Amino acid sequence: MSDSNLLVIGGPGSGKTTYGIQLLHRLQYQVGILQLEKSIDDMSSVAEDSDRMARGLQVNHTVGSQYKSTIYKLIDGNKRSHLLELADYKGEQIRSIGHSNIVPTDWVVRARNSQRWLYLLRVDTVQSRKNFFVNPIETGNKEPEEVNEKSSGLELWTIEVLQRLLFVRGASTRSAVSSPRLAFVLSVWDELQGADADLLPWDLLESRAPLLFNFLRANWLASEIEIFGLSATEKTLPEEKPDLEFAKNGSTKGYIVTSKGERISDLTVPLAWLLNAYP
């Protein structure tokens, strides 16, 4: 048996909870590369969100400063067992790391003890400078900080998070990083429109966030980093009035876009790649 030592990283609204619930459904139905043998922990922490999604509703936004995690025992296609810890927490914890010179002690421990990182970033929060000037983001009633994060500022914020977590982990970028292994996941892929929807994940990141693209390319060993597209639900779910079609078929909704452009329904693929169980 191997310990996953997996760290899930994602800022506000990145889709950690939604992906976690849909991933759990795939594991339970045993339809992917990774399958669920058993839950080691009490699953009550995910029960409410799982129930909301089963009724065709958005999951609740995580509140407070808590870090809720559940450990699962998984088995891969080669019959190897893994212990996987999936965590849910308020994305503000990651935002604060990007904006502050202080990394909280608990996050220092997590960064040091993890050999595999899964970083979730909403694809609609970054857009190319050309598109930004041609089609400025509507500010509405959003706070200035939120608007700034939907421009090139988000690239710098994401880079700062990664740099600080690498630093407290003791990983040097003087040579290509081989550990932690990094799966970078661009979520809400279903919201892409036009030609962008046909781009490969690496190409989309390069066109929308070239600074971040170059940072990842320059600092990670090519074999130890991969970028995936993710649509966990294939649509935006309502907060109050249930989506009855999703309630009926939601456990099978969602897909992953691989670096080769393949669109597959197995939501376990990014984790399987991190665990060396996927090509």
C-alpha positions, 0 to 999 in steps of 0.5 A: 500500500502507498500513501498518496500524500496528496495536497489539494490546492485551490482558491475561492470558487475553484471548484474543490468541493464540487469536484470532490463530491463528483469524484467520490461518486465515480469512486463509489460506482467503481467506473474509473481507473481508481476505485473505492475500497472503503472510507477510512474516516467518517464521511459525515463531512461530505454528506450535506454537499453530496445530498445537495448535488443529488437533488440537483443543487450547487454545493454550499460554499465552504465557510470558516477557517476549518480544514475538513478532510476524509481519508479513502482507501483506493485501488488502481488498475494494477491492484495497488492500494493507496490511501487518499486524503481529500480535503475541503476548506475555504479558498481564502486560506490559499488567497491569503498565502498568495497575498501575505509573506506568512504561510500558516504553520499548518500549511507549512506542514502540508506542503512539506509532507506532500509529494503530489499536488493537485492545483485547481484554477477556474478557467474563467478567472484568467483571460488573455491581455488581448481579450481583456482590452477588447472585452473588459470584464464587467465589474458589476458589484464586485470588489476591486480585488475580485476584479483584479484577480480576473485579469493578469493579476491572478497569474501573479497571485497563483505563482506566489502561492506556488513559490511560497509553498515550494519555499517552505517545503524546501524545494529549490527552483534552481533546477527543475522540480521533480517533487512535488508532482503537480497536476494543474487542473483548469476547472469549469471547462464547460464555460469556454466558448468558441475556439477556446473550447477546442484548445488543449489545456496547455495551449489554453493556459499559454494563451490566457496566462502566459506568465503562469504557463512559463513559470510552470514550464520553466520550473517543473521537470516535464515528466512531473507536471501535467495540465488537465481541463475539468468540468465536474458537472457540465453545467452551472447548478442552481442554488435553490431550484433543483435541476431535475435532469441533473438530479436524475443523471448527475452522478455520470456528469462531468469530464476531464480533458487530457493534455492530448485533447481527449475528453473522458468521463473518468474524473479520477484521471488527474489523481491516477496520473499523480499516483503513476497509475495513468499514462 
